[in-house]
Amino acid sequence: MIERLLVANRGEIARRVFATCRALGVETVAVHSDADASAPFVREADQSVRLPGNTPSETYLRIDLILDAARRTGADAVHPGYGFLAENADFAAAVTDAGLTWVGPPAKVIAAMGDKLAAKAMLADAGVPMLPSWTDPDEVTDFPVLVKASAGGGGRGMRIVRSAEELPEAVASARREAAAAFGDGTVFIERYVERGRHVEVQIFGDTHGTVAALGVRECSIQRRHQKIIEEAPGVVGAELRERLHEAAVAAGRAVDYVSAGTVEFLLAPTGEFFFLEMNTRLQVEHPVTELTTPVGLDLVRLQLLVAEGDPLPEHGQHPTTRGYAVEVRLCAEDPAQGWRPATGTLHRFDVPQVDREFGWLQRAGLRLDSGVAAGSEVGVHYDSLLAKVIAVAPTRSEAVRALAGALARAELHGVATNRDLLVRVLRSPEFAAGEIDTGFLDRHPEVFAPLLPAEQVPVTALAAALAAAAHRRATASVLGGLPSGWRNVPAVPQVTRFAGPDGEIEVRYRLDRTGGLAEWCTDPSAADATVALVEATPDRVVLDVDGVRRAFRVHRVLSTVFVDGPDGAASLTELPRLPLPTAEVAAGSLLAPLPGAVSRVHVQVGQRVAAGEPLLTLEAMKLEHPVLAPTDGVVAELPVPAGGQVRTGDVLAVVTTEEDPR
C-alpha cells in the first residue's frame, strides 16, 4: 500500500495529484527547481526536495536526483505526472529497480509506444486503422503531409508541408525542435488530412488483464498542433463512439496496457478514423472525462489503486456519461504575436464562480486546475500553461456559455494570456454549431482580436485616469478633502498619458467643484462619448457612457494600471509627466521579446531582405520562434551570433530601408 508518494513533476499536475493524495491519506513529496521554490505545488506538499538548477535538463529530467529525493524523504512510490519523464521508459525502469512503486504503465509498454514508428507497426497488426507514413523524405510524392517527432508529442517537432520544396527545411526544423524537447531528433512523415478532427479515447488497464474505454474526448481546437480546448463526451455519434472505443481497447490489449492512457485518433470528414499515437500517461485534459462520469471517477485515485495491484473497479470498467464538460488551457502567451510566450509576475489571478479545485462536481459548475496563484513568477524555463478552467453542465451549449462568461470576467494581471482568444472561440457561431477541426484557428482570424474593441479603449483609459486621481486624493497627506485636480484656473484640464495596446493615449479631463466630470477627451479631432462620472475610487470607477452605466475594476501595480470592464480588459502603463532622457534604439531594430537563445542566423550583414523573410530563429520555452524582417530593406547589424543568449529587449537585428541606408 502506498504511504508516501513523490510526484516527479511540477505545476498544476503536481497539485492535482496532491489533491487526491490528501483525500486518500497518502503523504506527498514535491521536487522543485530553484525557479519553482515558492510555487504553490511546493507549498502544498508534505515534504519537498530542491533540485539545484532551473532548466529541465538540470532538474526535472535528472533521474538520479529524483530517485535520491525519494530515498531521502522515504517515499515508497513515484507518480510521473505528464511531460518531462512521464513517458521515459528508463525512468519507469529505474523507479521499479529502486524498489519503489511506479504509478503508470510498465517500462516495456512506454518503450513500445514511445517509438511512434514501431507503435504504428505493432498496432496495425492488431487491426487499428493507420495513415500511410514514410521515414525517407525522398519517398514522399503526395502532399500535404505532416512531419512528426517519433519520440514525443504536444505538437513539438510537427510541421505541415504542402509542397516538395518546403519539405527539407520542415524536416530539419522538426528534428531540431524534437531534439531540444525530447532528446531525440527522429522524425517521420505522415499523410495530412484536411479538415480532420482530433479525437481520443481515455483507456485504463489493470494488472489482472482488464482494459476499459472510459469515453471519447474532442480535442480539435489546437494551436501549433497543441490542444487548447477539449470536450467530453465529444461531438460524435453513438455508433462512431463505439467503434473508437473498440479500436482503443484493441490497442491497449495489444500491449497489455496498465494504468491511465490515451489512444489518439484523426477523424476524417468521411467518418474514417486513423491512429495517431498512444500517450502512456495521464493527459492534461483528463478533467473533462472525470466531470462527465455520474459516479465521479478520480483517474489519479484509480492510478494509485491499480499501482497497488487492485483490479479496476466495476464502475470504472463500464462508466456511463452525464452532462457535458469543456476545458480550456489558459496559457501565458500572446496569440496575436505568433503565440509568443509571456513572462513576468502574475499580480492577480482570479477566476470568478469556481466551485471546485482539482475535483469532481456533483452538479453543473466550474472547476479550476491551476499551477499558479497571485504573485507567481512566470519564467522562460517551462511550458506556458498557467491553468485549466473546466465547465460542466447538462448540455454542451450551457457548458460553453458558462465557461466563456467566467473567462471574460476573470482578472488576469501582469502576464499576457490567451484568454481573449479562448473566449472568442467559445462564443463563435461555428464552434457553437460543432463545426470544428484542427484547422479552425487558421480559418478564423477574427478570433485573434482582443475582446476590448478599439473604440472602447479611450473610455477605459479615462477610468484608469480617474482611479489614479482618486488614489492620489485618498493618500494625500495634506488637503485631502479637496476635489482631485482642484486649481484656481478651472478651465485647464488634467492630463494623464498612458502607453496602451495600440500606442500612446492622452486623456484630458476636468472635474467640477462637486467632483463631477465636467469634460473629457482623448483625441481633440474625434468625437468622444458623452460620459458622466457616477463613482470613482482607487479600485472601482463607474461611468455613465452615452446613457449606459458601466463599472470598471481597476488594479494598479506601480505605473501599470489593469482595467477590467464590461467589454474586456486592458493593461495601461502611466507615462511620467516629465520623462527622463533614455538611450535611443536605432531605427529598424528588432528586439528580443523574451529571454532565449539564437539557435540560427539565416542572413548576413549587407544582405537585402523582403518583408516577412526569416532573419534568425530564437529558441525559448522549448519552442522555436522565427524573427522576420518587418519591411523590405538591408540587414545592417546582426549583433548576436548563433548560440548567443539574449535578454528581453536586446537587439537581435537591424534592418534599414533605402530611405535610411545608414
SULZIFEN-V774124 format. One record per helix or strand of 2 or more residues. SS is the DSSP state (H for helix, E for strand). FROM is the first residue (numbers start at 1). TO is the last residue. Records with the same first field share a line. If there is no record, write none. Layout:
BEGIN
SS->FROM-TO ; FROM-TO
END
This chain:
BEGIN
E->4-7 ; 27-32 ; 47-50 ; 77-79 ; 101-103 ; 133-134 ; 145-149 ; 159-161 ; 187-191 ; 197-205 ; 211-223 ; 226-232 ; 259-267 ; 273-279 ; 324-331 ; 333-334 ; 340-341 ; 344-345 ; 348-350 ; 356-357 ; 365-370 ; 377-378 ; 385-393 ; 411-413 ; 494-500 ; 503-511 ; 517-521 ; 531-537 ; 540-545 ; 548-557 ; 560-565 ; 568-574 ; 589-591 ; 596-601 ; 608-609 ; 614-620 ; 623-628 ; 633-637 ; 645-646 ; 651-656
H->11-24 ; 40-44 ; 56-58 ; 63-73 ; 89-97 ; 107-114 ; 116-125 ; 137-139 ; 164-182 ; 238-254 ; 286-291 ; 299-307 ; 314-317 ; 335-337 ; 396-409 ; 419-426 ; 429-432 ; 440-443 ; 445-448 ; 454-474 ; 658-660
END
